[in-house]
């Protein structure tokens, strides 16, 4: 049984956020890719102490970011277009 307010808040925090390993399983990606995305690509995330954690909304936003079609064409596609023109 929880005895103090601090313990109750800590329990709520644990339930509302997931760790990197759980988030990676949900997104079907590697932990390294997810960490790099937070550090380099600006994926939404939170830090609790020195731990990287994600809310449900963070995971939804990351999935939306990743699944956006790229507006840039690949180099190969541009090269093929030049040869055929």
Biopython code that builds the backbone (N, CA, C, O; Angstrom):
import numpy as np
from Bio.PDB.StructureBuilder import StructureBuilder

atoms = [
    (1, "UNK", "N", (0.840, -1.180, 0.000)),
    (1, "UNK", "CA", (0.000, 0.000, 0.000)),
    (1, "UNK", "C", (0.883, 1.241, 0.000)),
    (1, "UNK", "O", (1.901, 1.292, 0.690)),
    (2, "UNK", "N", (0.479, 2.246, -0.787)),
    (2, "UNK", "CA", (1.239, 3.491, -0.853)),
    (2, "UNK", "C", (0.977, 4.304, 0.400)),
    (2, "UNK", "O", (-0.164, 4.452, 0.836)),
    (3, "UNK", "N", (2.057, 4.829, 0.972)),
    (3, "UNK", "CA", (1.898, 5.510, 2.253)),
    (3, "UNK", "C", (2.050, 7.011, 2.172)),
    (3, "UNK", "O", (1.604, 7.716, 3.077)),
    (4, "UNK", "N", (2.663, 7.524, 1.122)),
    (4, "UNK", "CA", (2.852, 8.969, 1.066)),
    (4, "UNK", "C", (2.459, 9.518, -0.302)),
    (4, "UNK", "O", (2.332, 8.779, -1.279)),
    (5, "UNK", "N", (2.274, 10.812, -0.341)),
    (5, "UNK", "CA", (1.941, 11.481, -1.596)),
    (5, "UNK", "C", (3.053, 11.297, -2.608)),
    (5, "UNK", "O", (2.786, 11.107, -3.795)),
    (6, "UNK", "N", (4.282, 11.349, -2.162)),
    (6, "UNK", "CA", (5.422, 11.176, -3.057)),
    (6, "UNK", "C", (5.378, 9.816, -3.725)),
    (6, "UNK", "O", (5.638, 9.707, -4.923)),
    (7, "UNK", "N", (5.056, 8.784, -2.975)),
    (7, "UNK", "CA", (4.959, 7.439, -3.542)),
    (7, "UNK", "C", (3.807, 7.347, -4.541)),
    (7, "UNK", "O", (3.938, 6.676, -5.565)),
    (8, "UNK", "N", (2.688, 8.004, -4.265)),
    (8, "UNK", "CA", (1.554, 7.982, -5.182)),
    (8, "UNK", "C", (1.905, 8.686, -6.496)),
    (8, "UNK", "O", (1.561, 8.196, -7.572)),
    (9, "UNK", "N", (2.580, 9.821, -6.415)),
    (9, "UNK", "CA", (2.990, 10.553, -7.613)),
    (9, "UNK", "C", (3.984, 9.720, -8.412)),
    (9, "UNK", "O", (3.896, 9.660, -9.639)),
    (10, "UNK", "N", (4.921, 9.083, -7.736)),
    (10, "UNK", "CA", (5.902, 8.241, -8.413)),
    (10, "UNK", "C", (5.209, 7.087, -9.135)),
    (10, "UNK", "O", (5.590, 6.739, -10.252)),
    (11, "UNK", "N", (4.203, 6.497, -8.512)),
    (11, "UNK", "CA", (3.464, 5.396, -9.133)),
    (11, "UNK", "C", (2.711, 5.886, -10.371)),
    (11, "UNK", "O", (2.692, 5.197, -11.391)),
    (12, "UNK", "N", (2.095, 7.057, -10.297)),
    (12, "UNK", "CA", (1.405, 7.620, -11.454)),
    (12, "UNK", "C", (2.384, 7.892, -12.584)),
    (12, "UNK", "O", (2.089, 7.601, -13.743)),
    (13, "UNK", "N", (3.544, 8.447, -12.259)),
    (13, "UNK", "CA", (4.558, 8.744, -13.272)),
    (13, "UNK", "C", (4.987, 7.470, -13.990)),
    (13, "UNK", "O", (5.148, 7.480, -15.210)),
    (14, "UNK", "N", (5.172, 6.396, -13.272)),
    (14, "UNK", "CA", (5.588, 5.130, -13.886)),
    (14, "UNK", "C", (4.528, 4.592, -14.831)),
    (14, "UNK", "O", (4.854, 3.995, -15.857)),
    (15, "UNK", "N", (3.266, 4.799, -14.493)),
    (15, "UNK", "CA", (2.183, 4.278, -15.325)),
    (15, "UNK", "C", (1.946, 5.129, -16.565)),
    (15, "UNK", "O", (1.547, 4.598, -17.601)),
    (16, "UNK", "N", (2.181, 6.427, -16.486)),
    (16, "UNK", "CA", (1.872, 7.326, -17.592)),
    (16, "UNK", "C", (2.975, 7.397, -18.644)),
    (16, "UNK", "O", (2.733, 7.889, -19.746)),
    (17, "UNK", "N", (4.147, 6.930, -18.341)),
    (17, "UNK", "CA", (5.271, 7.003, -19.259)),
    (17, "UNK", "C", (5.862, 5.617, -19.494)),
    (17, "UNK", "O", (5.774, 4.734, -18.640)),
    (18, "UNK", "N", (6.471, 5.443, -20.677)),
    (18, "UNK", "CA", (7.146, 4.185, -20.972)),
    (18, "UNK", "C", (8.621, 4.465, -21.216)),
    (18, "UNK", "O", (9.001, 5.546, -21.664)),
    (19, "UNK", "N", (9.441, 3.467, -20.910)),
    (19, "UNK", "CA", (10.886, 3.584, -21.115)),
    (19, "UNK", "C", (11.223, 3.374, -22.579)),
    (19, "UNK", "O", (10.362, 3.024, -23.386)),
    (20, "UNK", "N", (12.474, 3.592, -22.904)),
    (20, "UNK", "CA", (12.942, 3.481, -24.288)),
    (20, "UNK", "C", (12.709, 2.078, -24.838)),
    (20, "UNK", "O", (12.262, 1.934, -25.976)),
    (21, "UNK", "N", (13.000, 1.044, -24.059)),
    (21, "UNK", "CA", (12.844, -0.320, -24.575)),
    (21, "UNK", "C", (11.389, -0.635, -24.919)),
    (21, "UNK", "O", (11.115, -1.276, -25.933)),
    (22, "UNK", "N", (10.450, -0.181, -24.070)),
    (22, "UNK", "CA", (9.035, -0.415, -24.337)),
    (22, "UNK", "C", (8.566, 0.407, -25.543)),
    (22, "UNK", "O", (7.794, -0.084, -26.367)),
    (23, "UNK", "N", (9.025, 1.641, -25.644)),
    (23, "UNK", "CA", (8.649, 2.508, -26.763)),
    (23, "UNK", "C", (9.184, 1.937, -28.082)),
    (23, "UNK", "O", (8.493, 1.973, -29.101)),
    (24, "UNK", "N", (10.402, 1.416, -28.060)),
    (24, "UNK", "CA", (10.994, 0.840, -29.267)),
    (24, "UNK", "C", (10.196, -0.385, -29.725)),
    (24, "UNK", "O", (9.989, -0.579, -30.923)),
    (25, "UNK", "N", (9.755, -1.197, -28.787)),
    (25, "UNK", "CA", (8.930, -2.361, -29.146)),
    (25, "UNK", "C", (7.616, -1.911, -29.768)),
    (25, "UNK", "O", (7.161, -2.494, -30.752)),
    (26, "UNK", "N", (7.005, -0.877, -29.199)),
    (26, "UNK", "CA", (5.736, -0.376, -29.705)),
    (26, "UNK", "C", (5.896, 0.185, -31.123)),
    (26, "UNK", "O", (5.054, -0.050, -31.989)),
    (27, "UNK", "N", (6.987, 0.929, -31.350)),
    (27, "UNK", "CA", (7.222, 1.557, -32.654)),
    (27, "UNK", "C", (7.909, 0.621, -33.649)),
    (27, "UNK", "O", (8.082, 0.962, -34.819)),
    (28, "UNK", "N", (8.298, -0.565, -33.169)),
    (28, "UNK", "CA", (9.000, -1.556, -34.004)),
    (28, "UNK", "C", (10.281, -0.967, -34.605)),
    (28, "UNK", "O", (10.499, -0.989, -35.816)),
    (29, "UNK", "N", (11.109, -0.445, -33.713)),
    (29, "UNK", "CA", (12.387, 0.131, -34.117)),
    (29, "UNK", "C", (13.424, -0.222, -33.053)),
    (29, "UNK", "O", (13.096, -0.821, -32.028)),
    (30, "UNK", "N", (14.659, 0.149, -33.303)),
    (30, "UNK", "CA", (15.701, -0.129, -32.312)),
    (30, "UNK", "C", (15.742, 0.987, -31.265)),
    (30, "UNK", "O", (15.326, 2.116, -31.524)),
    (31, "UNK", "N", (16.240, 0.656, -30.105)),
    (31, "UNK", "CA", (16.392, 1.653, -29.046)),
    (31, "UNK", "C", (17.354, 2.752, -29.502)),
    (31, "UNK", "O", (17.122, 3.932, -29.237)),
    (32, "UNK", "N", (18.430, 2.365, -30.184)),
    (32, "UNK", "CA", (19.426, 3.331, -30.660)),
    (32, "UNK", "C", (18.795, 4.331, -31.617)),
    (32, "UNK", "O", (19.056, 5.529, -31.511)),
    (33, "UNK", "N", (17.957, 3.858, -32.564)),
    (33, "UNK", "CA", (17.303, 4.737, -33.530)),
    (33, "UNK", "C", (16.390, 5.726, -32.806)),
    (33, "UNK", "O", (16.330, 6.902, -33.164)),
    (34, "UNK", "N", (15.691, 5.248, -31.798)),
    (34, "UNK", "CA", (14.779, 6.096, -31.039)),
    (34, "UNK", "C", (15.549, 7.150, -30.249)),
    (34, "UNK", "O", (15.163, 8.319, -30.228)),
    (35, "UNK", "N", (16.622, 6.744, -29.608)),
    (35, "UNK", "CA", (17.455, 7.707, -28.862)),
    (35, "UNK", "C", (18.053, 8.751, -29.801)),
    (35, "UNK", "O", (18.056, 9.941, -29.486)),
    (36, "UNK", "N", (18.559, 8.310, -30.950)),
    (36, "UNK", "CA", (19.117, 9.241, -31.927)),
    (36, "UNK", "C", (18.046, 10.209, -32.419)),
    (36, "UNK", "O", (18.320, 11.392, -32.625)),
    (37, "UNK", "N", (16.844, 9.713, -32.606)),
    (37, "UNK", "CA", (15.746, 10.577, -33.032)),
    (37, "UNK", "C", (15.438, 11.661, -32.014)),
    (37, "UNK", "O", (15.117, 12.791, -32.381)),
    (38, "UNK", "N", (15.534, 11.324, -30.751)),
    (38, "UNK", "CA", (15.301, 12.325, -29.702)),
    (38, "UNK", "C", (16.428, 13.351, -29.672)),
    (38, "UNK", "O", (16.186, 14.548, -29.512)),
    (39, "UNK", "N", (17.651, 12.878, -29.826)),
    (39, "UNK", "CA", (18.804, 13.768, -29.735)),
    (39, "UNK", "C", (19.061, 14.574, -31.004)),
    (39, "UNK", "O", (19.534, 15.708, -30.921)),
    (40, "UNK", "N", (18.761, 14.018, -32.173)),
    (40, "UNK", "CA", (19.132, 14.674, -33.430)),
    (40, "UNK", "C", (17.954, 15.154, -34.268)),
    (40, "UNK", "O", (18.066, 16.158, -34.971)),
    (41, "UNK", "N", (16.834, 14.455, -34.202)),
    (41, "UNK", "CA", (15.702, 14.792, -35.067)),
    (41, "UNK", "C", (14.572, 15.495, -34.330)),
    (41, "UNK", "O", (13.586, 15.901, -34.944)),
    (42, "UNK", "N", (14.709, 15.639, -33.036)),
    (42, "UNK", "CA", (13.703, 16.374, -32.277)),
    (42, "UNK", "C", (12.438, 15.601, -31.963)),
    (42, "UNK", "O", (11.372, 16.200, -31.822)),
    (43, "UNK", "N", (12.533, 14.267, -31.848)),
    (43, "UNK", "CA", (11.363, 13.484, -31.456)),
    (43, "UNK", "C", (10.883, 13.961, -30.090)),
    (43, "UNK", "O", (11.706, 14.274, -29.229)),
    (44, "UNK", "N", (9.577, 14.024, -29.871)),
    (44, "UNK", "CA", (9.068, 14.420, -28.557)),
    (44, "UNK", "C", (9.414, 13.363, -27.501)),
    (44, "UNK", "O", (9.303, 12.162, -27.750)),
    (45, "UNK", "N", (9.827, 13.820, -26.344)),
    (45, "UNK", "CA", (10.194, 12.917, -25.259)),
    (45, "UNK", "C", (10.258, 13.702, -23.955)),
    (45, "UNK", "O", (10.092, 14.922, -23.943)),
    (46, "UNK", "N", (10.496, 12.999, -22.872)),
    (46, "UNK", "CA", (10.644, 13.609, -21.540)),
    (46, "UNK", "C", (11.844, 12.962, -20.873)),
    (46, "UNK", "O", (12.282, 11.879, -21.261)),
    (47, "UNK", "N", (12.358, 13.631, -19.878)),
    (47, "UNK", "CA", (13.436, 13.070, -19.070)),
    (47, "UNK", "C", (12.992, 13.075, -17.617)),
    (47, "UNK", "O", (12.510, 14.080, -17.093)),
    (48, "UNK", "N", (13.168, 11.937, -16.992)),
    (48, "UNK", "CA", (12.921, 11.819, -15.552)),
    (48, "UNK", "C", (14.250, 11.444, -14.931)),
    (48, "UNK", "O", (14.689, 10.296, -14.988)),
    (49, "UNK", "N", (14.873, 12.437, -14.340)),
    (49, "UNK", "CA", (16.243, 12.219, -13.878)),
    (49, "UNK", "C", (17.122, 12.058, -15.101)),
    (49, "UNK", "O", (17.146, 12.930, -15.970)),
    (50, "UNK", "N", (17.843, 10.956, -15.178)),
    (50, "UNK", "CA", (18.681, 10.710, -16.350)),
    (50, "UNK", "C", (18.031, 9.712, -17.320)),
    (50, "UNK", "O", (18.680, 9.240, -18.252)),
    (51, "UNK", "N", (16.760, 9.395, -17.099)),
    (51, "UNK", "CA", (16.067, 8.423, -17.952)),
    (51, "UNK", "C", (15.250, 9.126, -19.033)),
    (51, "UNK", "O", (14.612, 10.151, -18.794)),
    (52, "UNK", "N", (15.289, 8.552, -20.208)),
    (52, "UNK", "CA", (14.498, 9.021, -21.333)),
    (52, "UNK", "C", (13.188, 8.257, -21.312)),
    (52, "UNK", "O", (13.193, 7.026, -21.320)),
    (53, "UNK", "N", (12.055, 8.970, -21.284)),
    (53, "UNK", "CA", (10.747, 8.321, -21.233)),
    (53, "UNK", "C", (9.804, 8.993, -22.232)),
    (53, "UNK", "O", (10.042, 10.114, -22.681)),
    (54, "UNK", "N", (8.732, 8.280, -22.566)),
    (54, "UNK", "CA", (7.785, 8.750, -23.557)),
    (54, "UNK", "C", (6.367, 8.609, -23.037)),
    (54, "UNK", "O", (6.023, 7.613, -22.401)),
    (55, "UNK", "N", (5.547, 9.613, -23.313)),
    (55, "UNK", "CA", (4.119, 9.508, -23.012)),
    (55, "UNK", "C", (3.438, 8.852, -24.208)),
    (55, "UNK", "O", (4.043, 8.687, -25.267)),
    (56, "UNK", "N", (2.192, 8.485, -24.029)),
    (56, "UNK", "CA", (1.442, 7.902, -25.152)),
    (56, "UNK", "C", (1.366, 8.896, -26.308)),
    (56, "UNK", "O", (1.495, 8.513, -27.471)),
    (57, "UNK", "N", (1.156, 10.165, -25.987)),
    (57, "UNK", "CA", (1.075, 11.194, -27.024)),
    (57, "UNK", "C", (2.406, 11.332, -27.760)),
    (57, "UNK", "O", (2.420, 11.534, -28.974)),
    (58, "UNK", "N", (3.516, 11.227, -27.047)),
    (58, "UNK", "CA", (4.836, 11.271, -27.690)),
    (58, "UNK", "C", (4.963, 10.171, -28.733)),
    (58, "UNK", "O", (5.446, 10.417, -29.838)),
    (59, "UNK", "N", (4.535, 8.961, -28.392)),
    (59, "UNK", "CA", (4.638, 7.829, -29.318)),
    (59, "UNK", "C", (3.760, 8.032, -30.552)),
    (59, "UNK", "O", (4.156, 7.678, -31.663)),
    (60, "UNK", "N", (2.585, 8.594, -30.360)),
    (60, "UNK", "CA", (1.703, 8.872, -31.494)),
    (60, "UNK", "C", (2.342, 9.902, -32.418)),
    (60, "UNK", "O", (2.296, 9.757, -33.640)),
    (61, "UNK", "N", (2.936, 10.939, -31.839)),
    (61, "UNK", "CA", (3.575, 11.984, -32.640)),
    (61, "UNK", "C", (4.807, 11.447, -33.379)),
    (61, "UNK", "O", (5.033, 11.804, -34.535)),
    (62, "UNK", "N", (5.595, 10.604, -32.732)),
    (62, "UNK", "CA", (6.767, 10.018, -33.395)),
    (62, "UNK", "C", (6.324, 9.157, -34.571)),
    (62, "UNK", "O", (6.914, 9.222, -35.649)),
    (63, "UNK", "N", (5.293, 8.356, -34.367)),
    (63, "UNK", "CA", (4.791, 7.520, -35.458)),
    (63, "UNK", "C", (4.324, 8.382, -36.626)),
    (63, "UNK", "O", (4.546, 8.020, -37.782)),
    (64, "UNK", "N", (3.687, 9.503, -36.350)),
    (64, "UNK", "CA", (3.226, 10.395, -37.413)),
    (64, "UNK", "C", (4.406, 11.041, -38.142)),
    (64, "UNK", "O", (4.373, 11.187, -39.364)),
    (65, "UNK", "N", (5.437, 11.423, -37.408)),
    (65, "UNK", "CA", (6.622, 12.034, -38.012)),
    (65, "UNK", "C", (7.297, 11.043, -38.945)),
    (65, "UNK", "O", (7.656, 11.386, -40.071)),
    (66, "UNK", "N", (7.467, 9.832, -38.484)),
    (66, "UNK", "CA", (8.207, 8.813, -39.237)),
    (66, "UNK", "C", (7.444, 8.391, -40.484)),
    (66, "UNK", "O", (8.063, 8.091, -41.504)),
    (67, "UNK", "N", (6.134, 8.360, -40.430)),
    (67, "UNK", "CA", (5.346, 7.854, -41.549)),
    (67, "UNK", "C", (4.947, 8.920, -42.556)),
    (67, "UNK", "O", (4.165, 8.642, -43.466)),
    (68, "UNK", "N", (5.475, 10.154, -42.411)),
    (68, "UNK", "CA", (5.218, 11.184, -43.415)),
    (68, "UNK", "C", (6.039, 10.866, -44.654)),
    (68, "UNK", "O", (7.218, 10.534, -44.533)),
    (69, "UNK", "N", (5.450, 10.958, -45.848)),
    (69, "UNK", "CA", (6.234, 10.706, -47.054)),
    (69, "UNK", "C", (7.284, 11.790, -47.252)),
    (69, "UNK", "O", (7.036, 12.965, -46.980)),
    (70, "UNK", "N", (8.425, 11.399, -47.714)),
    (70, "UNK", "CA", (9.506, 12.332, -47.944)),
    (70, "UNK", "C", (9.185, 13.213, -49.144)),
    (70, "UNK", "O", (8.673, 12.731, -50.155)),
    (71, "UNK", "N", (9.487, 14.507, -49.030)),
    (71, "UNK", "CA", (9.256, 15.412, -50.145)),
    (71, "UNK", "C", (10.462, 15.467, -51.073)),
    (71, "UNK", "O", (10.374, 15.992, -52.183)),
    (72, "UNK", "N", (11.572, 14.932, -50.625)),
    (72, "UNK", "CA", (12.769, 14.934, -51.441)),
    (72, "UNK", "C", (12.855, 13.655, -52.245)),
    (72, "UNK", "O", (12.561, 12.576, -51.731)),
    (73, "UNK", "N", (13.248, 13.762, -53.480)),
    (73, "UNK", "CA", (13.434, 12.562, -54.290)),
    (73, "UNK", "C", (14.843, 12.048, -54.073)),
    (73, "UNK", "O", (15.766, 12.811, -53.788)),
    (74, "UNK", "N", (14.984, 10.773, -54.210)),
    (74, "UNK", "CA", (16.301, 10.181, -54.022)),
    (74, "UNK", "C", (17.222, 10.586, -55.165)),
    (74, "UNK", "O", (16.748, 10.960, -56.238)),
    (75, "UNK", "N", (18.529, 10.516, -54.949)),
    (75, "UNK", "CA", (19.505, 10.832, -55.989)),
    (75, "UNK", "C", (19.347, 9.901, -57.183)),
    (75, "UNK", "O", (19.456, 10.321, -58.335)),
    (76, "UNK", "N", (19.092, 8.647, -56.892)),
    (76, "UNK", "CA", (18.931, 7.674, -57.969)),
    (76, "UNK", "C", (17.755, 8.051, -58.858)),
    (76, "UNK", "O", (17.855, 7.981, -60.083)),
    (77, "UNK", "N", (16.654, 8.446, -58.258)),
    (77, "UNK", "CA", (15.473, 8.812, -59.028)),
    (77, "UNK", "C", (15.771, 10.023, -59.914)),
    (77, "UNK", "O", (15.349, 10.052, -61.071)),
    (78, "UNK", "N", (16.485, 11.018, -59.396)),
    (78, "UNK", "CA", (16.836, 12.199, -60.193)),
    (78, "UNK", "C", (17.768, 11.839, -61.330)),
    (78, "UNK", "O", (17.630, 12.372, -62.431)),
    (79, "UNK", "N", (18.728, 10.934, -61.084)),
    (79, "UNK", "CA", (19.686, 10.521, -62.107)),
    (79, "UNK", "C", (18.977, 9.797, -63.247)),
    (79, "UNK", "O", (19.309, 10.011, -64.413)),
    (80, "UNK", "N", (18.021, 8.961, -62.933)),
    (80, "UNK", "CA", (17.270, 8.230, -63.948)),
    (80, "UNK", "C", (16.459, 9.214, -64.773)),
    (80, "UNK", "O", (16.360, 9.053, -65.990)),
    (81, "UNK", "N", (15.875, 10.229, -64.146)),
    (81, "UNK", "CA", (15.092, 11.232, -64.861)),
    (81, "UNK", "C", (15.981, 11.996, -65.860)),
    (81, "UNK", "O", (15.560, 12.251, -66.988)),
    (82, "UNK", "N", (17.200, 12.357, -65.453)),
    (82, "UNK", "CA", (18.116, 13.113, -66.319)),
    (82, "UNK", "C", (18.488, 12.291, -67.537)),
    (82, "UNK", "O", (18.543, 12.829, -68.643)),
    (83, "UNK", "N", (18.744, 11.003, -67.366)),
    (83, "UNK", "CA", (19.143, 10.136, -68.480)),
    (83, "UNK", "C", (18.020, 9.938, -69.488)),
    (83, "UNK", "O", (18.269, 9.833, -70.689)),
    (84, "UNK", "N", (16.795, 9.889, -69.003)),
    (84, "UNK", "CA", (15.676, 9.641, -69.908)),
    (84, "UNK", "C", (15.179, 10.919, -70.580)),
    (84, "UNK", "O", (14.459, 10.849, -71.576)),
    (85, "UNK", "N", (15.544, 12.059, -70.061)),
    (85, "UNK", "CA", (15.065, 13.341, -70.634)),
    (85, "UNK", "C", (15.856, 13.768, -71.837)),
    (85, "UNK", "O", (15.574, 14.815, -72.421)),
]
sb = StructureBuilder()
sb.init_structure("model")
sb.init_model(0)
sb.init_chain("A")
sb.init_seg("    ")
for serial, (resi, resn, name, xyz) in enumerate(atoms, 1):
    if name == "N":
        sb.init_residue(resn, " ", resi, " ")
    sb.init_atom(name, np.array(xyz, "f"), 0.0, 1.0, " ", f" {name:<3s}", serial, name[0])
structure = sb.get_structure()
